[in-house]
Amino acid sequence: MAPETRMPQCRFIVVGRAGMDLYPEPVGTKIADAVDFSAMLGGSAANIAAGLSRLGCRASLMTALSDDPVGRFCANRMAALGIGQELVARSGPETRTSLALSETRLEDHETLIYRNGAADFDLSMDIAESVDFTGVDALVVTGTALAREPSRAVVMRAVDRARQAGTDVVLDLDYRPYSWSSVEEASAVCYSAARKCQIVVGNDLEFAVMYGRGRPEPDLAQALHDEGVRLCIYKMGQQGAVSFNGQERLRTGIYPVSALKPVGAGDAFLASFLAAHYTGLALKDSIARGSAAAAIVVSRKGCADAMPTQEDVTEFMAQQTMTNPTKG
Protein backbone atom coordinates (compact mmCIF):
# COMPACT_ATOMS: atom_id res chain seq x y z
CA MET A 1 0.00 0.00 0.00
CA ALA A 2 1.28 3.48 -0.79
CA PRO A 3 2.46 5.46 2.28
CA GLU A 4 -0.32 8.05 1.96
CA THR A 5 -3.00 5.36 2.29
CA ARG A 6 -1.67 3.78 5.50
CA MET A 7 -4.10 5.67 7.69
CA PRO A 8 -4.84 5.03 11.37
CA GLN A 9 -8.23 3.46 11.98
CA CYS A 10 -11.01 5.94 12.76
CA ARG A 11 -14.37 5.21 14.41
CA PHE A 12 -17.75 6.50 13.21
CA ILE A 13 -21.41 6.03 13.98
CA VAL A 14 -23.72 6.74 11.03
CA VAL A 15 -27.43 7.42 11.56
CA GLY A 16 -30.15 6.90 8.99
CA ARG A 17 -31.61 4.69 6.31
CA ALA A 18 -30.61 1.21 5.19
CA GLY A 19 -32.57 -0.61 2.52
CA MET A 20 -32.57 -3.07 -0.33
CA ASP A 21 -31.66 -1.74 -3.78
CA LEU A 22 -32.77 -3.61 -6.89
CA TYR A 23 -30.92 -2.98 -10.16
CA PRO A 24 -32.34 -4.06 -13.54
CA GLU A 25 -30.06 -6.43 -15.42
CA PRO A 26 -28.13 -6.09 -17.62
CA VAL A 27 -26.61 -2.62 -17.11
CA GLY A 28 -28.59 -0.01 -19.04
CA THR A 29 -31.94 -1.78 -18.78
CA LYS A 30 -35.03 0.26 -17.89
CA ILE A 31 -37.02 -0.87 -14.85
CA ALA A 32 -40.11 -1.33 -16.99
CA ASP A 33 -38.21 -3.60 -19.39
CA ALA A 34 -36.41 -5.73 -16.82
CA VAL A 35 -36.82 -9.46 -16.38
CA ASP A 36 -33.90 -9.82 -13.95
CA PHE A 37 -32.69 -7.71 -11.01
CA SER A 38 -29.63 -7.81 -8.78
CA ALA A 39 -30.09 -6.99 -5.08
CA MET A 40 -27.64 -4.91 -3.07
CA LEU A 41 -27.52 -2.94 0.18
CA GLY A 42 -28.58 0.68 -0.22
CA GLY A 43 -29.79 3.72 1.71
CA SER A 44 -27.71 6.84 2.23
CA ALA A 45 -26.55 6.04 5.76
CA ALA A 46 -25.78 2.41 4.93
CA ASN A 47 -23.83 3.55 1.85
CA ILE A 48 -21.74 5.95 3.93
CA ALA A 49 -21.08 3.28 6.56
CA ALA A 50 -20.08 0.81 3.85
CA GLY A 51 -17.79 3.41 2.31
CA LEU A 52 -16.08 4.07 5.64
CA SER A 53 -15.66 0.35 6.31
CA ARG A 54 -14.16 -0.27 2.86
CA LEU A 55 -11.67 2.52 3.57
CA GLY A 56 -10.47 0.77 6.73
CA CYS A 57 -12.51 2.71 9.28
CA ARG A 58 -14.73 1.22 11.98
CA ALA A 59 -18.30 2.18 11.14
CA SER A 60 -21.51 1.27 12.92
CA LEU A 61 -25.00 2.05 11.69
CA MET A 62 -27.77 3.39 13.93
CA THR A 63 -31.06 2.42 12.29
CA ALA A 64 -34.04 0.09 12.49
CA LEU A 65 -34.81 -2.79 10.14
CA SER A 66 -38.09 -4.60 9.72
CA ASP A 67 -38.20 -8.14 11.09
CA ASP A 68 -38.77 -9.76 7.72
CA PRO A 69 -36.71 -11.17 4.83
CA VAL A 70 -35.83 -7.73 3.44
CA GLY A 71 -34.63 -6.55 6.84
CA ARG A 72 -32.60 -9.73 7.24
CA PHE A 73 -31.13 -9.30 3.76
CA CYS A 74 -29.89 -5.82 4.77
CA ALA A 75 -28.44 -7.16 8.03
CA ASN A 76 -26.61 -9.91 6.16
CA ARG A 77 -25.17 -7.47 3.64
CA MET A 78 -24.11 -5.10 6.41
CA ALA A 79 -22.24 -7.95 8.05
CA ALA A 80 -20.54 -8.85 4.76
CA LEU A 81 -19.45 -5.22 4.30
CA GLY A 82 -18.07 -4.95 7.83
CA ILE A 83 -20.68 -2.52 9.19
CA GLY A 84 -21.26 -2.71 12.95
CA GLN A 85 -24.85 -3.56 13.95
CA GLU A 86 -24.83 -3.04 17.71
CA LEU A 87 -27.11 0.01 17.22
CA VAL A 88 -29.48 -1.66 14.74
CA ALA A 89 -32.96 -2.28 16.13
CA ARG A 90 -35.77 -4.50 14.85
CA SER A 91 -38.86 -2.47 14.04
CA GLY A 92 -42.50 -3.37 14.69
CA PRO A 93 -44.76 -5.45 12.44
CA GLU A 94 -46.39 -2.44 10.77
CA THR A 95 -43.15 -1.10 9.29
CA ARG A 96 -41.06 -2.09 6.30
CA THR A 97 -37.41 -1.67 5.37
CA SER A 98 -37.09 0.68 2.39
CA LEU A 99 -36.95 -0.77 -1.11
CA ALA A 100 -35.45 1.10 -4.06
CA LEU A 101 -35.38 0.28 -7.76
CA SER A 102 -32.60 2.12 -9.55
CA GLU A 103 -31.37 2.01 -13.12
CA THR A 104 -27.71 1.77 -14.02
CA ARG A 105 -27.91 4.35 -16.81
CA LEU A 106 -27.58 8.12 -17.20
CA GLU A 107 -30.01 8.87 -20.01
CA ASP A 108 -33.63 8.92 -18.87
CA HIS A 109 -32.55 7.53 -15.47
CA GLU A 110 -35.24 6.52 -13.00
CA THR A 111 -35.01 5.61 -9.32
CA LEU A 112 -38.13 4.62 -7.38
CA ILE A 113 -38.07 4.40 -3.58
CA TYR A 114 -40.80 2.68 -1.54
CA ARG A 115 -40.91 4.05 2.02
CA ASN A 116 -44.47 3.54 3.27
CA GLY A 117 -44.21 2.93 7.01
CA ALA A 118 -40.43 3.15 6.82
CA ALA A 119 -38.72 1.02 9.48
CA ASP A 120 -35.74 3.36 9.85
CA PHE A 121 -37.97 6.08 11.34
CA ASP A 122 -39.05 3.66 14.10
CA LEU A 123 -36.15 4.32 16.48
CA SER A 124 -36.50 4.17 20.25
CA MET A 125 -34.91 6.60 22.69
CA ASP A 126 -33.15 3.64 24.31
CA ILE A 127 -30.81 3.48 21.33
CA ALA A 128 -29.70 7.09 21.71
CA GLU A 129 -29.17 6.61 25.44
CA SER A 130 -27.18 3.41 24.96
CA VAL A 131 -24.48 4.81 22.66
CA ASP A 132 -20.96 4.72 24.06
CA PHE A 133 -19.11 7.58 22.40
CA THR A 134 -15.73 6.58 23.84
CA GLY A 135 -13.23 6.52 20.98
CA VAL A 136 -15.81 7.67 18.41
CA ASP A 137 -14.42 10.34 16.10
CA ALA A 138 -17.77 11.50 14.77
CA LEU A 139 -21.49 10.89 14.80
CA VAL A 140 -22.59 11.17 11.17
CA VAL A 141 -26.25 12.17 10.74
CA THR A 142 -28.05 11.95 7.42
CA GLY A 143 -30.81 14.53 7.00
CA THR A 144 -33.42 11.92 6.13
CA ALA A 145 -33.22 10.62 9.72
CA LEU A 146 -34.58 13.99 10.88
CA ALA A 147 -37.63 13.94 8.62
CA ARG A 148 -40.07 12.06 10.89
CA GLU A 149 -40.74 11.18 14.49
CA PRO A 150 -39.77 9.28 16.54
CA SER A 151 -36.47 9.18 14.62
CA ARG A 152 -36.03 12.96 14.81
CA ALA A 153 -36.14 13.14 18.61
CA VAL A 154 -33.90 10.10 18.98
CA VAL A 155 -31.31 11.51 16.59
CA MET A 156 -31.30 14.91 18.29
CA ARG A 157 -30.77 13.20 21.65
CA ALA A 158 -27.83 11.29 20.17
CA VAL A 159 -26.46 14.59 18.82
CA ASP A 160 -26.69 16.20 22.27
CA ARG A 161 -24.99 13.22 23.92
CA ALA A 162 -22.21 13.24 21.32
CA ARG A 163 -21.58 16.93 21.97
CA GLN A 164 -21.47 16.31 25.72
CA ALA A 165 -18.91 13.55 25.13
CA GLY A 166 -16.73 15.82 22.97
CA THR A 167 -17.48 13.80 19.83
CA ASP A 168 -17.86 15.70 16.57
CA VAL A 169 -21.23 15.73 14.85
CA VAL A 170 -21.33 15.67 11.05
CA LEU A 171 -24.55 16.47 9.16
CA ASP A 172 -25.10 15.36 5.58
CA LEU A 173 -28.15 17.46 4.68
CA ASP A 174 -29.41 14.69 2.37
CA TYR A 175 -32.72 16.44 1.57
CA ARG A 176 -35.34 14.07 0.13
CA PRO A 177 -38.61 16.00 -0.39
CA TYR A 178 -40.80 12.90 -0.20
CA SER A 179 -39.65 12.23 3.37
CA TRP A 180 -40.82 15.58 4.78
CA SER A 181 -44.31 16.92 5.39
CA SER A 182 -43.26 20.32 3.97
CA VAL A 183 -40.22 22.22 2.80
CA GLU A 184 -40.76 24.67 5.67
CA GLU A 185 -40.46 21.84 8.19
CA ALA A 186 -37.29 20.58 6.51
CA SER A 187 -35.81 24.07 6.61
CA ALA A 188 -36.51 24.62 10.31
CA VAL A 189 -35.41 21.17 11.49
CA CYS A 190 -32.24 20.97 9.39
CA TYR A 191 -31.17 24.48 10.35
CA SER A 192 -31.65 23.73 14.05
CA ALA A 193 -29.64 20.50 13.73
CA ALA A 194 -26.92 22.07 11.58
CA ARG A 195 -26.10 24.70 14.20
CA LYS A 196 -25.18 21.89 16.63
CA CYS A 197 -22.68 20.32 14.24
CA GLN A 198 -18.95 20.69 13.65
CA ILE A 199 -19.21 19.74 9.95
CA VAL A 200 -22.11 20.26 7.54
CA VAL A 201 -22.05 18.94 3.98
CA GLY A 202 -24.72 19.54 1.36
CA ASN A 203 -25.36 20.47 -2.23
CA ASP A 204 -26.50 23.86 -3.44
CA LEU A 205 -30.20 22.91 -3.37
CA GLU A 206 -29.95 21.53 0.16
CA PHE A 207 -28.38 24.70 1.54
CA ALA A 208 -31.04 26.77 -0.24
CA VAL A 209 -33.81 24.66 1.29
CA MET A 210 -32.27 24.94 4.76
CA TYR A 211 -32.18 28.73 4.53
CA GLY A 212 -35.54 29.04 2.78
CA ARG A 213 -33.99 30.67 -0.26
CA GLY A 214 -35.11 30.29 -3.86
CA ARG A 215 -31.65 30.84 -5.34
CA PRO A 216 -28.68 28.69 -4.30
CA GLU A 217 -25.44 30.51 -3.51
CA PRO A 218 -22.23 29.58 -1.65
CA ASP A 219 -22.77 32.49 0.74
CA LEU A 220 -25.37 30.30 2.46
CA ALA A 221 -22.62 27.91 3.54
CA GLN A 222 -20.50 30.90 4.51
CA ALA A 223 -23.36 32.17 6.70
CA LEU A 224 -23.64 28.82 8.51
CA HIS A 225 -19.89 28.77 9.06
CA ASP A 226 -20.05 32.31 10.46
CA GLU A 227 -22.69 31.08 12.93
CA GLY A 228 -20.17 28.67 14.44
CA VAL A 229 -20.06 25.52 12.31
CA ARG A 230 -16.38 24.64 11.99
CA LEU A 231 -16.46 23.36 8.42
CA CYS A 232 -19.12 23.75 5.72
CA ILE A 233 -18.80 22.03 2.35
CA TYR A 234 -21.07 23.39 -0.38
CA LYS A 235 -21.26 20.96 -3.32
CA MET A 236 -22.13 22.18 -6.81
CA GLY A 237 -22.14 19.04 -8.94
CA GLN A 238 -20.02 19.40 -12.06
CA GLN A 239 -18.81 22.78 -10.78
CA GLY A 240 -17.01 21.21 -7.84
CA ALA A 241 -17.33 22.52 -4.29
CA VAL A 242 -16.63 25.50 -2.07
CA SER A 243 -15.56 24.84 1.51
CA PHE A 244 -15.44 27.22 4.46
CA ASN A 245 -13.02 26.39 7.27
CA GLY A 246 -11.77 29.09 9.62
CA GLN A 247 -10.49 31.91 7.45
CA GLU A 248 -10.14 29.56 4.48
CA ARG A 249 -12.48 29.61 1.49
CA LEU A 250 -11.40 26.69 -0.67
CA ARG A 251 -12.68 26.06 -4.19
CA THR A 252 -12.13 22.54 -5.54
CA GLY A 253 -12.96 20.72 -8.77
CA ILE A 254 -14.05 17.21 -9.66
CA TYR A 255 -12.67 14.14 -11.37
CA PRO A 256 -14.51 13.78 -14.71
CA VAL A 257 -15.47 10.20 -15.56
CA SER A 258 -17.76 8.30 -17.91
CA ALA A 259 -20.51 7.61 -15.38
CA LEU A 260 -22.82 4.60 -15.48
CA LYS A 261 -25.40 6.20 -13.17
CA PRO A 262 -26.07 9.49 -11.33
CA VAL A 263 -26.53 8.09 -7.78
CA GLY A 264 -24.16 7.26 -4.93
CA ALA A 265 -21.63 10.05 -5.50
CA GLY A 266 -22.57 12.08 -2.42
CA ASP A 267 -22.37 9.09 -0.07
CA ALA A 268 -18.99 8.06 -1.48
CA PHE A 269 -17.69 11.62 -1.25
CA LEU A 270 -18.61 11.94 2.41
CA ALA A 271 -17.17 8.56 3.40
CA SER A 272 -13.83 9.15 1.70
CA PHE A 273 -13.65 12.76 2.87
CA LEU A 274 -14.26 11.78 6.51
CA ALA A 275 -11.79 8.90 6.39
CA ALA A 276 -9.10 11.30 5.18
CA HIS A 277 -10.09 14.30 7.32
CA TYR A 278 -10.08 12.39 10.58
CA THR A 279 -6.62 10.99 9.92
CA GLY A 280 -5.25 14.52 9.70
CA LEU A 281 -5.00 15.13 5.96
CA ALA A 282 -5.25 18.73 4.80
CA LEU A 283 -8.70 19.94 3.79
CA LYS A 284 -7.80 20.15 0.10
CA ASP A 285 -6.40 16.62 0.09
CA SER A 286 -9.39 15.23 2.02
CA ILE A 287 -11.84 16.78 -0.43
CA ALA A 288 -9.79 15.46 -3.35
CA ARG A 289 -10.04 11.93 -1.95
CA GLY A 290 -13.78 12.42 -1.47
CA SER A 291 -14.16 13.60 -5.06
CA ALA A 292 -12.16 10.64 -6.35
CA ALA A 293 -14.37 8.18 -4.47
CA ALA A 294 -17.48 9.87 -5.86
CA ALA A 295 -16.15 9.49 -9.41
CA ILE A 296 -15.35 5.83 -8.82
CA VAL A 297 -18.79 4.96 -7.48
CA VAL A 298 -20.79 6.56 -10.31
CA SER A 299 -18.74 4.50 -12.76
CA ARG A 300 -19.68 1.22 -11.01
CA LYS A 301 -22.94 -0.67 -10.50
CA GLY A 302 -24.51 -0.30 -7.08
CA CYS A 303 -23.76 2.03 -4.19
CA ALA A 304 -22.72 0.29 -0.96
CA ASP A 305 -21.08 -2.53 -2.91
CA ALA A 306 -19.39 -0.03 -5.24
CA MET A 307 -17.53 1.85 -2.50
CA PRO A 308 -13.74 1.96 -3.11
CA THR A 309 -10.83 0.97 -0.90
CA GLN A 310 -7.97 3.31 0.00
CA GLU A 311 -5.90 1.62 -2.70
CA ASP A 312 -8.65 2.18 -5.27
CA VAL A 313 -8.80 5.90 -4.45
CA THR A 314 -5.03 6.37 -4.48
CA GLU A 315 -4.62 4.53 -7.79
CA PHE A 316 -7.49 6.49 -9.36
CA MET A 317 -5.97 9.84 -8.27
CA ALA A 318 -2.60 8.84 -9.72
CA GLN A 319 -4.19 8.18 -13.11
CA GLN A 320 -6.78 10.98 -13.31
CA THR A 321 -6.62 14.77 -13.15
CA MET A 322 -8.94 16.89 -11.07
CA THR A 323 -10.49 19.88 -12.83
CA ASN A 324 -9.16 23.31 -11.92
CA PRO A 325 -12.22 25.38 -10.97
CA THR A 326 -12.63 29.10 -11.39
CA LYS A 327 -11.49 30.84 -8.24
CA GLY A 328 -14.44 30.98 -5.80
VOBA-196809 format. One record per residue (C-alpha): y, x, z; residue in one letter; residue number from 1. Coordinates in nm, 4 decimals. Example, Ala and Ser with C-alpha at 12.3 -4.5 7.8 and 13.67 -1.06 7.14 Angstrom:
    north     east       up residuo num
  -0.4500   1.2300   0.7800       A   1
  -0.1060   1.3670   0.7140       S   2
***
This chain:
    north     east       up residuo num
   0.0000   0.0000   0.0000       M   1
   0.3485   0.1276  -0.0787       A   2
   0.5462   0.2457   0.2283       P   3
   0.8052  -0.0322   0.1964       E   4
   0.5359  -0.3001   0.2287       T   5
   0.3779  -0.1673   0.5496       R   6
   0.5665  -0.4100   0.7690       M   7
   0.5030  -0.4845   1.1375       P   8
   0.3459  -0.8232   1.1980       Q   9
   0.5937  -1.1014   1.2757       C  10
   0.5206  -1.4367   1.4405       R  11
   0.6504  -1.7747   1.3214       F  12
   0.6028  -2.1414   1.3979       I  13
   0.6743  -2.3725   1.1026       V  14
   0.7424  -2.7428   1.1556       V  15
   0.6900  -3.0154   0.8986       G  16
   0.4686  -3.1612   0.6312       R  17
   0.1209  -3.0612   0.5193       A  18
  -0.0608  -3.2569   0.2524       G  19
  -0.3074  -3.2572  -0.0334       M  20
  -0.1739  -3.1656  -0.3777       D  21
  -0.3613  -3.2774  -0.6886       L  22
  -0.2977  -3.0924  -1.0155       Y  23
  -0.4057  -3.2343  -1.3544       P  24
  -0.6434  -3.0059  -1.5422       E  25
  -0.6090  -2.8133  -1.7616       P  26
  -0.2622  -2.6614  -1.7110       V  27
  -0.0005  -2.8590  -1.9035       G  28
  -0.1781  -3.1944  -1.8781       T  29
   0.0260  -3.5027  -1.7890       K  30
  -0.0869  -3.7016  -1.4848       I  31
  -0.1328  -4.0107  -1.6989       A  32
  -0.3596  -3.8205  -1.9394       D  33
  -0.5726  -3.6410  -1.6825       A  34
  -0.9460  -3.6825  -1.6384       V  35
  -0.9823  -3.3903  -1.3945       D  36
  -0.7710  -3.2692  -1.1014       F  37
  -0.7810  -2.9631  -0.8779       S  38
  -0.6993  -3.0092  -0.5084       A  39
  -0.4906  -2.7637  -0.3068       M  40
  -0.2941  -2.7523   0.0177       L  41
   0.0680  -2.8581  -0.0216       G  42
   0.3717  -2.9793   0.1708       G  43
   0.6842  -2.7705   0.2225       S  44
   0.6041  -2.6551   0.5763       A  45
   0.2409  -2.5780   0.4926       A  46
   0.3547  -2.3834   0.1854       N  47
   0.5955  -2.1742   0.3931       I  48
   0.3284  -2.1077   0.6563       A  49
   0.0809  -2.0079   0.3849       A  50
   0.3411  -1.7787   0.2315       G  51
   0.4069  -1.6079   0.5640       L  52
   0.0349  -1.5659   0.6306       S  53
  -0.0266  -1.4164   0.2862       R  54
   0.2518  -1.1672   0.3567       L  55
   0.0772  -1.0473   0.6728       G  56
   0.2708  -1.2509   0.9283       C  57
   0.1218  -1.4734   1.1983       R  58
   0.2177  -1.8298   1.1142       A  59
   0.1274  -2.1509   1.2922       S  60
   0.2052  -2.5002   1.1694       L  61
   0.3394  -2.7774   1.3926       M  62
   0.2423  -3.1062   1.2288       T  63
   0.0094  -3.4038   1.2490       A  64
  -0.2788  -3.4807   1.0139       L  65
  -0.4602  -3.8092   0.9719       S  66
  -0.8136  -3.8199   1.1094       D  67
  -0.9758  -3.8772   0.7715       D  68
  -1.1172  -3.6711   0.4826       P  69
  -0.7727  -3.5835   0.3444       V  70
  -0.6548  -3.4625   0.6838       G  71
  -0.9731  -3.2600   0.7243       R  72
  -0.9296  -3.1127   0.3760       F  73
  -0.5825  -2.9889   0.4771       C  74
  -0.7161  -2.8436   0.8026       A  75
  -0.9915  -2.6613   0.6155       N  76
  -0.7470  -2.5166   0.3638       R  77
  -0.5096  -2.4114   0.6406       M  78
  -0.7946  -2.2235   0.8054       A  79
  -0.8845  -2.0545   0.4761       A  80
  -0.5219  -1.9453   0.4302       L  81
  -0.4947  -1.8067   0.7832       G  82
  -0.2519  -2.0678   0.9193       I  83
  -0.2714  -2.1261   1.2952       G  84
  -0.3559  -2.4852   1.3952       Q  85
  -0.3042  -2.4831   1.7715       E  86
   0.0006  -2.7114   1.7221       L  87
  -0.1660  -2.9476   1.4738       V  88
  -0.2281  -3.2960   1.6125       A  89
  -0.4496  -3.5770   1.4850       R  90
  -0.2474  -3.8862   1.4042       S  91
  -0.3374  -4.2497   1.4689       G  92
  -0.5455  -4.4763   1.2436       P  93
  -0.2436  -4.6389   1.0769       E  94
  -0.1100  -4.3147   0.9289       T  95
  -0.2091  -4.1061   0.6305       R  96
  -0.1668  -3.7411   0.5368       T  97
   0.0677  -3.7090   0.2389       S  98
  -0.0770  -3.6950  -0.1109       L  99
   0.1100  -3.5447  -0.4056       A 100
   0.0277  -3.5375  -0.7757       L 101
   0.2125  -3.2604  -0.9547       S 102
   0.2014  -3.1372  -1.3124       E 103
   0.1767  -2.7706  -1.4024       T 104
   0.4348  -2.7915  -1.6815       R 105
   0.8116  -2.7579  -1.7199       L 106
   0.8867  -3.0007  -2.0012       E 107
   0.8923  -3.3635  -1.8868       D 108
   0.7528  -3.2549  -1.5472       H 109
   0.6516  -3.5237  -1.3001       E 110
   0.5607  -3.5012  -0.9319       T 111
   0.4617  -3.8130  -0.7385       L 112
   0.4396  -3.8071  -0.3579       I 113
   0.2681  -4.0796  -0.1535       Y 114
   0.4050  -4.0908   0.2019       R 115
   0.3543  -4.4468   0.3267       N 116
   0.2933  -4.4213   0.7007       G 117
   0.3146  -4.0426   0.6823       A 118
   0.1024  -3.8724   0.9479       A 119
   0.3359  -3.5738   0.9852       D 120
   0.6081  -3.7968   1.1339       F 121
   0.3662  -3.9045   1.4098       D 122
   0.4319  -3.6150   1.6477       L 123
   0.4169  -3.6501   2.0246       S 124
   0.6597  -3.4912   2.2687       M 125
   0.3644  -3.3150   2.4311       D 126
   0.3477  -3.0806   2.1330       I 127
   0.7091  -2.9696   2.1711       A 128
   0.6613  -2.9171   2.5439       E 129
   0.3407  -2.7175   2.4958       S 130
   0.4807  -2.4481   2.2655       V 131
   0.4724  -2.0962   2.4061       D 132
   0.7585  -1.9113   2.2403       F 133
   0.6579  -1.5730   2.3839       T 134
   0.6520  -1.3230   2.0977       G 135
   0.7669  -1.5812   1.8415       V 136
   1.0343  -1.4415   1.6096       D 137
   1.1499  -1.7770   1.4772       A 138
   1.0885  -2.1493   1.4801       L 139
   1.1175  -2.2587   1.1165       V 140
   1.2167  -2.6246   1.0743       V 141
   1.1954  -2.8052   0.7424       T 142
   1.4526  -3.0807   0.7000       G 143
   1.1916  -3.3418   0.6131       T 144
   1.0618  -3.3220   0.9724       A 145
   1.3992  -3.4580   1.0877       L 146
   1.3942  -3.7632   0.8621       A 147
   1.2065  -4.0067   1.0885       R 148
   1.1176  -4.0738   1.4493       E 149
   0.9276  -3.9766   1.6540       P 150
   0.9178  -3.6469   1.4616       S 151
   1.2957  -3.6028   1.4811       R 152
   1.3142  -3.6142   1.8609       A 153
   1.0095  -3.3897   1.8983       V 154
   1.1511  -3.1309   1.6585       V 155
   1.4910  -3.1302   1.8292       M 156
   1.3196  -3.0774   2.1651       R 157
   1.1293  -2.7829   2.0169       A 158
   1.4594  -2.6457   1.8823       V 159
   1.6197  -2.6691   2.2267       D 160
   1.3221  -2.4994   2.3925       R 161
   1.3242  -2.2209   2.1316       A 162
   1.6927  -2.1582   2.1975       R 163
   1.6309  -2.1474   2.5722       Q 164
   1.3553  -1.8911   2.5131       A 165
   1.5817  -1.6735   2.2969       G 166
   1.3802  -1.7477   1.9833       T 167
   1.5697  -1.7860   1.6567       D 168
   1.5729  -2.1235   1.4849       V 169
   1.5673  -2.1333   1.1047       V 170
   1.6465  -2.4553   0.9161       L 171
   1.5359  -2.5099   0.5581       D 172
   1.7465  -2.8154   0.4680       L 173
   1.4690  -2.9412   0.2374       D 174
   1.6437  -3.2717   0.1575       Y 175
   1.4065  -3.5337   0.0129       R 176
   1.6003  -3.8607  -0.0394       P 177
   1.2895  -4.0801  -0.0205       Y 178
   1.2230  -3.9652   0.3375       S 179
   1.5583  -4.0816   0.4777       W 180
   1.6924  -4.4307   0.5388       S 181
   2.0319  -4.3265   0.3971       S 182
   2.2225  -4.0224   0.2795       V 183
   2.4671  -4.0758   0.5671       E 184
   2.1842  -4.0465   0.8186       E 185
   2.0580  -3.7290   0.6507       A 186
   2.4072  -3.5812   0.6606       S 187
   2.4623  -3.6506   1.0308       A 188
   2.1171  -3.5415   1.1486       V 189
   2.0970  -3.2239   0.9387       C 190
   2.4482  -3.1167   1.0347       Y 191
   2.3730  -3.1647   1.4046       S 192
   2.0504  -2.9638   1.3734       A 193
   2.2072  -2.6916   1.1581       A 194
   2.4699  -2.6099   1.4202       R 195
   2.1895  -2.5177   1.6633       K 196
   2.0317  -2.2675   1.4241       C 197
   2.0691  -1.8950   1.3648       Q 198
   1.9739  -1.9211   0.9952       I 199
   2.0263  -2.2115   0.7545       V 200
   1.8940  -2.2049   0.3981       V 201
   1.9539  -2.4725   0.1359       G 202
   2.0468  -2.5361  -0.2230       N 203
   2.3859  -2.6505  -0.3438       D 204
   2.2909  -3.0202  -0.3369       L 205
   2.1526  -2.9950   0.0160       E 206
   2.4696  -2.8380   0.1539       F 207
   2.6774  -3.1037  -0.0242       A 208
   2.4658  -3.3811   0.1294       V 209
   2.4935  -3.2275   0.4757       M 210
   2.8728  -3.2179   0.4531       Y 211
   2.9038  -3.5543   0.2783       G 212
   3.0671  -3.3994  -0.0261       R 213
   3.0292  -3.5105  -0.3862       G 214
   3.0837  -3.1649  -0.5338       R 215
   2.8688  -2.8675  -0.4301       P 216
   3.0513  -2.5435  -0.3509       E 217
   2.9584  -2.2226  -0.1649       P 218
   3.2489  -2.2774   0.0740       D 219
   3.0302  -2.5373   0.2460       L 220
   2.7914  -2.2619   0.3539       A 221
   3.0897  -2.0496   0.4509       Q 222
   3.2167  -2.3358   0.6700       A 223
   2.8819  -2.3641   0.8508       L 224
   2.8770  -1.9888   0.9056       H 225
   3.2308  -2.0054   1.0458       D 226
   3.1078  -2.2687   1.2929       E 227
   2.8675  -2.0175   1.4441       G 228
   2.5524  -2.0058   1.2310       V 229
   2.4641  -1.6380   1.1994       R 230
   2.3359  -1.6464   0.8415       L 231
   2.3746  -1.9125   0.5724       C 232
   2.2033  -1.8797   0.2347       I 233
   2.3385  -2.1073  -0.0381       Y 234
   2.0964  -2.1255  -0.3315       K 235
   2.2179  -2.2129  -0.6809       M 236
   1.9041  -2.2144  -0.8940       G 237
   1.9399  -2.0020  -1.2056       Q 238
   2.2778  -1.8815  -1.0781       Q 239
   2.1208  -1.7010  -0.7836       G 240
   2.2518  -1.7327  -0.4286       A 241
   2.5504  -1.6635  -0.2071       V 242
   2.4837  -1.5556   0.1514       S 243
   2.7220  -1.5440   0.4460       F 244
   2.6391  -1.3024   0.7266       N 245
   2.9092  -1.1775   0.9618       G 246
   3.1912  -1.0489   0.7448       Q 247
   2.9563  -1.0135   0.4485       E 248
   2.9611  -1.2478   0.1490       R 249
   2.6686  -1.1399  -0.0668       L 250
   2.6063  -1.2677  -0.4193       R 251
   2.2544  -1.2127  -0.5537       T 252
   2.0721  -1.2957  -0.8768       G 253
   1.7208  -1.4049  -0.9661       I 254
   1.4136  -1.2666  -1.1374       Y 255
   1.3779  -1.4507  -1.4708       P 256
   1.0197  -1.5466  -1.5558       V 257
   0.8305  -1.7763  -1.7909       S 258
   0.7613  -2.0513  -1.5383       A 259
   0.4596  -2.2822  -1.5476       L 260
   0.6201  -2.5397  -1.3167       K 261
   0.9490  -2.6074  -1.1325       P 262
   0.8087  -2.6533  -0.7785       V 263
   0.7256  -2.4157  -0.4932       G 264
   1.0049  -2.1633  -0.5504       A 265
   1.2075  -2.2571  -0.2425       G 266
   0.9094  -2.2369  -0.0071       D 267
   0.8059  -1.8986  -0.1485       A 268
   1.1624  -1.7691  -0.1249       F 269
   1.1938  -1.8612   0.2408       L 270
   0.8558  -1.7174   0.3404       A 271
   0.9151  -1.3832   0.1705       S 272
   1.2758  -1.3646   0.2873       F 273
   1.1780  -1.4263   0.6506       L 274
   0.8895  -1.1793   0.6387       A 275
   1.1303  -0.9105   0.5181       A 276
   1.4305  -1.0087   0.7316       H 277
   1.2387  -1.0079   1.0582       Y 278
   1.0986  -0.6624   0.9919       T 279
   1.4515  -0.5245   0.9700       G 280
   1.5128  -0.5003   0.5959       L 281
   1.8731  -0.5250   0.4798       A 282
   1.9944  -0.8702   0.3791       L 283
   2.0149  -0.7805   0.0099       K 284
   1.6618  -0.6399   0.0091       D 285
   1.5230  -0.9386   0.2016       S 286
   1.6783  -1.1837  -0.0434       I 287
   1.5459  -0.9794  -0.3354       A 288
   1.1926  -1.0045  -0.1952       R 289
   1.2415  -1.3781  -0.1471       G 290
   1.3600  -1.4156  -0.5057       S 291
   1.0642  -1.2164  -0.6346       A 292
   0.8183  -1.4368  -0.4470       A 293
   0.9875  -1.7481  -0.5859       A 294
   0.9494  -1.6154  -0.9406       A 295
   0.5830  -1.5346  -0.8822       I 296
   0.4965  -1.8790  -0.7481       V 297
   0.6563  -2.0787  -1.0305       V 298
   0.4499  -1.8741  -1.2756       S 299
   0.1216  -1.9680  -1.1006       R 300
  -0.0671  -2.2940  -1.0501       K 301
  -0.0303  -2.4514  -0.7076       G 302
   0.2034  -2.3756  -0.4192       C 303
   0.0291  -2.2725  -0.0962       A 304
  -0.2533  -2.1076  -0.2911       D 305
  -0.0026  -1.9385  -0.5239       A 306
   0.1852  -1.7529  -0.2501       M 307
   0.1963  -1.3744  -0.3108       P 308
   0.0968  -1.0835  -0.0896       T 309
   0.3314  -0.7975  -0.0004       Q 310
   0.1622  -0.5896  -0.2695       E 311
   0.2184  -0.8649  -0.5274       D 312
   0.5902  -0.8797  -0.4450       V 313
   0.6375  -0.5025  -0.4476       T 314
   0.4530  -0.4622  -0.7790       E 315
   0.6489  -0.7486  -0.9359       F 316
   0.9836  -0.5972  -0.8273       M 317
   0.8839  -0.2600  -0.9715       A 318
   0.8181  -0.4191  -1.3106       Q 319
   1.0978  -0.6779  -1.3308       Q 320
   1.4766  -0.6616  -1.3148       T 321
   1.6895  -0.8939  -1.1072       M 322
   1.9883  -1.0495  -1.2827       T 323
   2.3309  -0.9159  -1.1924       N 324
   2.5377  -1.2223  -1.0974       P 325
   2.9098  -1.2627  -1.1391       T 326
   3.0836  -1.1487  -0.8240       K 327
   3.0983  -1.4440  -0.5802       G 328
***
